[in-house]
Amino acid sequence: MTTHSDRRRGATAVLAAATLLTVGACSGADTTSGTGGGSADAAKLQLSPTTSAAKGTLARADWLLEDEPDSLDLDTQGTSAGRVVLTNVCERLYQLQPDMTTKPFLASSAKTSTDGRTLTLTVRSGVTFHDGSKLTADDVLWSLKRHADPDMEQSDEFGNVSSMKKTGADEITIGFKAPDALFTKALAGDAGIVWNKEQVEKAGQDFGTPGRPDACSGPYALKNWKSGDSITIAAYDDYWGKQPMTREVVFRWAADSALVNALKTGAADGAYAESPNTAAALLKDKDIAQHYGPSTASLVLIPTARGGLGDEKIRRALSLSLDRKGIADSGYGGLVEPWATPVGSGAWGYEKAEFQSAQKQLASLAPASPSADDLAEAKKLVKEAGAPGAPLVIGTDASQGRTVTANAVRAALQRIGLKAQIKTVPTSQFEEFYSDPQARDEIDLLVGDWYISKADPMGFYDNGLSDSSNNWVGFKDATYDKNVKKALATLDDTERASLAIDVQRRFADAAVWIPIAQIPTILLLDAKLTGPPASQAYLYYPWAAELGSKRAE
């Protein structure tokens, strides 16, 4: 079963503009339109999956990435920067929509057997790769097998696959060991890219490097990649679908103050901000519109079993005493929203009303701002558990948001009578906390952020399985384990949502991870332009094709 689709967010960038380093200051300006002055108000932040449709075309757009892609072969080196470019160039068997639903795409139709153990895909006709050759079922099958290779990044998505065969001239049939509710969602991600077999094999080990053509069928073709300088994509004239609104997009890379300055001076037309702090520095700029969309990302605390936080009561006490609104305001310019689950609302790709209601019902376990009753309950839990003798160690790096969060956690622990200290390490060492148990030997708590690649909460809750490598506190609940596995094999959305809400409640009750805030997708865009999605779909949807002017020519 596919269990490790999670993609941890990169380290939060250091804020270019100065903000407070301690929690407590709040702001009240509503800047949900993104072009007003002052900080945003997290409580009023409105998330929209799209921007308004463009009316005029563009000859060229200049776009910023926060770093240069390592490769444009997403099978070998999948990064956010690479996806932002390639999602306009390469197409997938399914497509993630701006509202975070999925639909068949290069598969013109899909049929699941009544027992859920086979998926039959019909390959879309009339599609050509950028070298002019026809896209075939052979290319689809070859691409799926390449993704499934154990050395490739998407191989974990194929753990439940028992067979993949060409069963007709335009037909591929995939067999499963057991029904797999997340597999078609994986086909809307990097596991569903259809490569031009001939071009990939021709490039060999150099595929995806500067100087090599792409091997895709999307609305844009790779024009050139000048290593260390820029990547240019241009509209593909023989594209099978609608022609893009923008004819050419030039990508360059900048982060922090350089990204802010490029947007301020008009050197760039837009960017998807990886850090809310970058967007906060531009809130007063009326020439840069900010659009906020749903994403699966969240800011979280991930406890270890090393010290007192191995006790569920201490974890619940910390959750009750944490000032989430203060963290949102002081650490992230009000651009993150206090939240009671470890996945953002972008994960609600189905049964949204049910998930929204369930999230709100958990607010009593994770209040935006602790009340006197919350603090009294937290102190009671600490008394029942017994206060740890040694100070609790909070692991963080020196980035703005994490620094504010770490101070807030220390303040919360002190409010309920617990000692705490902060351990700040370089960002490169901080990343090791996620993957190396030995690196975590000296911390009780990690200030982390996280997103999942699929719009389904069940893409996250396998992290709470008793045998999960991300279950650092040793949480064990036989019913939880049973219901997670049942949900992952349940194809009916309504039934799976019910199971997901059940395991979500169990995860929250035990405070396996402690949620702080959901992090929206933030689109920074020249105020004269519009069109791209504002949701996390920008990583898997051809956003540039819809970029254009607000005014008709």
N, C-alpha and C positions, 0 to 999 in steps of 0.2 A: 504494500500500500504506500502511496505517496505520503510521506510524513515530514519532509524537510524542505518545503517550498518557501520557507521564510527567508527574507532578505533583510538583513540588519542594515539600518541606515548608517551612512558614514558619519564621521565625527562632526558635530555642529561647528560651524565656522565661527571665528572670533568676530564679534560685532565691530563694525567700522565706527559706528557712532557710540559715544559713551552712554551707558545706562547704569542704573543702580546695581550695586553688588549685594545688597541685602534685601530681603523680602519685607514688604510692608507697604510700599508706596503703591497707590492705585491711580488709575486714570479713568476719565469718564467720557471722553469723546467717542462718538460713534463714527467710525471711519470704515464702515463695511464696504462703501463704494471704493475705498482705497485711494481716493485723491484728496482727502481732507487733511487737516493738520493734526498733530499730536498722536498719542498712542491709540490703538484700537481698544475696544471694549470686548473682551472675550465672550462675555455673556450675550452680546448682541451680534456676534459674528455670524453672518449668513453665508452658507456654503451653496454654491450653484454649480452644477456639472458643466455648464457651457457658458460661453460669452454670446453676445448677440451676433447674428449672421452678418458677414461682410457684404458690402454692396459693390465695392470696387476692387479691381485686381491690382496686384503689385508686380513690378518687374523684378524686384530684388528685396530681400529682407536680410538684415544682419542680426545674428542671434548669438547669445552667449551660453556657453557651457561652463560649469565650474572647474572642469579640468579637461585635458585632452584625452580622448579614449585611448586605452592601451591597444585595442584591436577592434576591428569591425567584424570579427568572427565571434558572434555571441555564444557559440557552442564552447569555445575555449576560454574566452574572457568576457563574461557578461558584466557590464558596468552600466550605471545609470546614464553616464555621458554617451556611451555607445548606443544605448537604446533610444535616447532623445533624437539622435541622428537617424538610426536605422529604421525606426518605426515608420518613417516616411518613405523608405526605400524598399523594405522587405515586407512581405505579407504572410499571414498565418492562416491555418486551416479554419480557425474561428477568429472572431474579432471582438475585443473588449470595447463596449460603447461608452460614450461620455457619462452615461448614467450608471456605469459599472455593471450593466448586464452584458451577456455575451450572446453571440449568434454565429451560425456557420458562415464562412466567408469564402476562402478558396475551396473549401468543401461547399458546393452549392446546396447540398442537402446532407442530412445525417439521420441514421435510424439506429436506435438501440433495441436490442432483442428484448422479448418479454421477461427473460430471466436476468437481464442486465449484464450478461457476460460477453456480448459482442457489440461492437459499434461499427456500422458500415457507412463509409463516407463516399459520396459521389464527387469526383474532382470537377471543378468548374471548367467549362469549355471556353474557348476564345481568349485565353490568357496567354500572353507571351512574356518571356524574360527580357531583360534589357538588351541582350545580344540579338533579339529578334526570334529566338527559337521558341517553340511551343512548350508550355508547361504541361507535363504528362503525369499519369499515375505512377510511372516509374520514378520520376523526380520526387513525388510525394513519399513513396515507400522508402527510397534511398535516404531522404531527409529524416524521416522518422527513425530509421535505424541508426543514422549518424547521431541524432539527439540521444538515443538510448545507449550509445556506447558508454561503458563504465568510466572512460576517461573524460567524458564530456560533462558540462555543468548541469545539464537537464536530465541526466540519467536517472536521478531519483524519482522523476515523474513517471517512469516506466516500470517501477518495481512491481506493480500488480499486473503488468501486461504478460500474457502467455504466448501470444503469437501476433505477427503482423504480416498480412499477405495481400497480394494483388489478386482480386477475385473477379475482375472484369476489366474491359478496356479502360474505363474511367472509374474504377471502383477499388477501394482499399478496405479490408476488413480487419479489425483489431479485436483480438480475444483477451479476456481478463480471467485471472484466477478467481476473482470475486467481483461483484459490482463495484464500480469506482466512481463516486459522486463528483470527484474533483478533476477527473481526467480531461473532460472537454474544456474546463476552465484553464487547464494547463496548455491545451492546444490554442488558446487565445494569447498565450504568453510565448516565451522563447522556445518551448517544446513543440510549437506548432508552425514554426517558420519553414517555408518550402524553399529549398535551395535549388539552383541550377546545377545539377550534378556535374555536367561537363565543365563548367567554369571553376567549380570548387576543386575538382580533381586536377584540372590544368594548372591551377595556382599552387597546388600542393601545400607545403608547409608555409608558404608565403601568403596564403589566403587570408584576407582581412588586414593586410599591412598596406602602408602607403604605396601608391603606384600600381595597385591591382584593381581591376574592375569589380563591381559587386556581382552578385549571383542571384538577383531577386527580380520581382515583377511589379513593384509598387508604383505609385504615381510619380515618384522621383527616382532618378538614376544618379549614382555617385559620379560626379564630374571630375573632381580631383581631391587629393589629400596631400597638402604640403606639410610635411612633418614639422611640428613645432610652430606652425603658423596658422593654418586654417583648413577646414573641410568645406567643399562646395557640392551641393546637390542641385540638379536641374530637372525641370518637368520632363517626363518621358512622353513624347508625342504619341506613341502607339499604345498608351495605357488603355486597358479594357474598360475602365470606369470613367468617372467624371474628371475632366482636366482640373489641375490645381488652380486656386485663385492667385497664388504667388508663383512666379515662374522660376525663381532661383533663390536659394537660401545659402548664405555664407556663415559658417559657424567659426567662432573664435572662442577662446577660453579665458576666464578671469574669475576671481573669487573675492569675497570681502569688499574692501574699499575700491579695488580696481573694477569690480563688477558694478558697484554703485556709481562710480564716476563715469563709466562708459554709458550707462543708461541716462545719467543726468545730462551729459554733454551731447547726447544724440548719436554717439558713435555706434550704439547698438539699438535695435528696435525692441528687443524683448529677451526674456529668459524665464525659465521655470526655476524659482529660487529653492535651493535645497535647504537653506536655513531661514527660519522666520526672522531671525535677527537682521539679515540682509534686507528683507522687505521692510522691517521696522525703520531702518535708516532712510527709507524713501517715502515714508508716509506723508511728509509735507510737500512732496514734489507733485504739483498739479499736472505736469506733463507726462507723468508715468501713472497709468491706471493699474490698480491692483485688483486681481480677481481671485477669490478664494473658493476652492472646490473640495469635495469629499475625497479623502484618501484613507487608506488602511493604517496609516502611521500613528504611533502614539509615543508619548513620553512616559516612561515607566521606571519603577524601582524594582530591581531584581535581587532578592535576598539570597544569601547562602545559609547553609546549615552550620557554619563554623561556630557561631556564638549564640547570643540570645535570640536572634531572629529565626533560629531553627524551631522555636516554639510558636505555634500558630497564634496564640493569644498576644504575644508581643508584636507580631506582624499586623494583626488586626488593630491593635492599639496605635501603632504608627500610622496606619491608614486613616484612622479616625481623627488624629491630631494634626494632620498635614494641611497647610494653607495652600491649596492648589491655585486659588485665584491670585494669591500673592506671587506665586511662581510665574503664572501666566503673564501677569502685568509687569513684574520687575525683570524677569529673565527673557521674555519673548515678546515684549511690546504689545501684549494683549492679543497676539495673533495665534495663540493656541487656546483651546477651550477645556476647562476642568472636565474630567471624564471619569467614568466609573468602571470601564472595561479596558482590557489591554489592546484592543483593536479599534481603529477609527471607524466612522460611519461609512466610509467607502467600502468596507467589507460587506455591507448589506446589499449584495447583488440580487437578492430575492427577499420576499416577506419583510420589507423594510419597516412597516408599521409595527410588526411584532418585535423586531429587534430594537427599534427605537423605544418602545414601551418598556422592554426588559432592561435596557440600559438605564433608563430613568429610575426604575425600581431599585437599582443597586446603589443609588446615590446615598442612601443612609449608611452604607459601608465605606463610602469614599466621598465625604462632603466637600463642596467647593471651598468653604471656609468653616473650620470647626466651631461648633456652638459650645456653650458651657456644658450642655448635657453630653455632647460628644467627648469632651475632655474628661468629664467625670467618668464616663463609661471606659475610656481608654486607661485611666488611672486604676480603675477597678480590675481591668484585665491584667495590667502589670502586677498588681498586688497578688492576684490569683496565680500568676505564672512565676512570680519571684523575679526581682530585678537582676539582670546579669551583673556579675562582679566587675568584669572588664568593660572598658568603653567600647561601644559599637563603632566599627571603622567603616566609613563611607568612601567608596572608591569613585574617583572622578578624574577628569583632565581639567586643563585650565580654560576651556572654552566658556564663553559668557553664560550660556543657558545652564550648563551643568554646574558651573560655580554657584550660580544663584540657587539652583535646586539643592545642591549639597548643603549650603548654608541653611536652607529652609528645613531640610531633613534634620540637621543637627538641632535647630531651634525646636522642632516638633518633639524630638526625643527628650530634650531638656525640659520641655513643658510637662511631660508626664513622668519626670523624675529619673530619666535614664541618661547616662553619660555617653558622649559621642565624640569622635574626632574624624577629621577629613584627611584622606590620603590622596594627594594629587600627583598624578604621574603624566609623563609625556603622552601625546595622543597615540603614538605607535605602540607604546606599552599598554595603554588603556584598551586598545582593540584586542589585546591578548586575553583580557578578562573574559570576553565572550566565549572563547574557544579553548582556553587552557586551564583546566582545573587547578594546576599548581600555581598559576598566576593569581588565582582567587584565594589562595591560602591565607592571605593577609588582609582580606576584606570581609565584612559582614553584609555588604549591600553595594550594589552597583547602580549608578545613575545612568540609565540607558535609554535608547530610543530604538524603535523596531517597526518594520512594516512587513506585510505579507503580499505576495505577488498575485494572489487570487482574491476575487471579490466574494469571499465566503468565510465566515468566522471559523468554520471547521479547518481552514488552512492554518489557523493558529492553535486551537486547543489541544492538538496532539502534543504541544509542549508541556502539558500537565500530566501526560501518561507516566505511570510509575517507573517506566524504563527509559523515559526521554532524557537525553543529555542536557536539555535545557530546564529540567526540573531539579534545580540546585538545592532545594530544601528537603528533598526526599518525600514529597507529598505522595500518599498512597490512598486510593479510594477505589475499591473494586467496581463499584457502580459507575464511577466516573470512567474508568478504563473501558468498561463494557459499552457504555453509551457513546463514547468517542468512536470506538471501532464500528458500532452499529450505524452511527451517523455518517461516517465516511463511506459506508456501503449502501446508504439510502439515497436513491435517485429522486424520490418525490420531494420537492422543495418544502412543502408544508410540513411534512413529517420530519424532514431533516432539520428544519428551523426549530421545531419543538425540542428535538434532542439537543441541538446546539445551545438553546436557551437553558436547558437543564444543566449541561456541563459548564456553561458560563457561570451559572449561579454557584455551583460547587467550587469552581476555581476561585470565584470572588470571596465566598465564605471562608475559604482556607487562606486567602491572601497569598496564593502561591507566588504571584507577582503583584505589586501594588501599583495600580494605574494612577497617573497624575493628570494627563491632558491628552486630547487628540490633536494631532498636528495636521492642518489642512494642506492641500496642494496650493501653492501661491504662484500665480502667473503675473509677471511684471511686464507691462506692455505699453508701448507708445500710445498715448491717449487718442491718437487719430486712427489707431488700428483696432481690429476686433476679429472674431471668428474662431480661434482655437478653443478646444475644451479646457475647462479650468480644473477638472478632476484628475485623479491619478492615472486616468486612461491615457494621458499624454505619453506614457512610457510604452504603450502598445497600440496606439491609434495614430493614423497619419495626420497629426495636428496641423502641420504646415500647409497642407492642401486646402485648409479652410481659413487660413490667415489672409486678410485683405484690408482694404480701406473701409472706414465707416461711410464714406461718401461714394456714390456712383460716379464713374468718369463722366 
